[in-house]
């Protein structure tokens, strides 16, 4: 079931900001996603590797698939042949594995570095020190089959909108700092992936270039 009214409201809000809508497909059947595709959406995001592979095989090939959930190194090989972007890079070990599998497939895979901005232990991500250590790793420049496109962050699951705003703002500040200070051939500072159904408007107001929305379009899982 696709809530076309809600979808159009979201698209109307995003359009003036040139923010990309990533349709979150987690647990939703191919038939429902095909309806979304027929409405003109072409950027889909999936949390789990197995679902991503299965849905990519079943749906049209012009969809740009984004892996937005936590990614284990031993599963990179399954998505490396086709994934458009990986949002959840949270270690240099994972980045090296993505680079290795991308090279096998003669590809350059776009990646976002996931930053821990929330006040929740359940969220993944790098803190600022870990992020800088990754970017300044002596092996980083040799990774020729990845391109860091920006940062991803998830705000705390709270009704405190000021807290959410501050967390998204902190990611934007960090993004601008990195954009102005770290310049490498395999980095193209462009994207800030932040905002979901509950907080996408705040995220966009704080500079998000990509929002990840599922339940507002398909209803609660």
HELIX and SHEET records of a PDB file:
HELIX    1   1 UNK A    4  UNK A   15  1                                  12    
HELIX    2   2 UNK A   30  UNK A   38  1                                   9    
HELIX    3   3 UNK A   49  UNK A   58  1                                  10    
HELIX    4   4 UNK A   73  UNK A   75  5                                   3    
HELIX    5   5 UNK A   76  UNK A   79  1                                   4    
HELIX    6   6 UNK A   92  UNK A  104  1                                  13    
HELIX    7   7 UNK A  128  UNK A  135  1                                   8    
HELIX    8   8 UNK A  140  UNK A  142  5                                   3    
HELIX    9   9 UNK A  161  UNK A  181  1                                  21    
HELIX   10  10 UNK A  200  UNK A  205  1                                   6    
HELIX   11  11 UNK A  215  UNK A  218  1                                   4    
SHEET    1   A 8 UNK A 187  UNK A 193  0                                        
SHEET    2   A 8 UNK A 146  UNK A 153  1                                        
SHEET    3   A 8 UNK A 109  UNK A 115  1                                        
SHEET    4   A 8 UNK A  85  UNK A  89  1                                        
SHEET    5   A 8 UNK A  64  UNK A  67  1                                        
SHEET    6   A 8 UNK A  43  UNK A  46  1                                        
SHEET    7   A 8 UNK A  20  UNK A  24  1                                        
SHEET    8   A 8 UNK A 210  UNK A 213  1                                        
END                                                                             
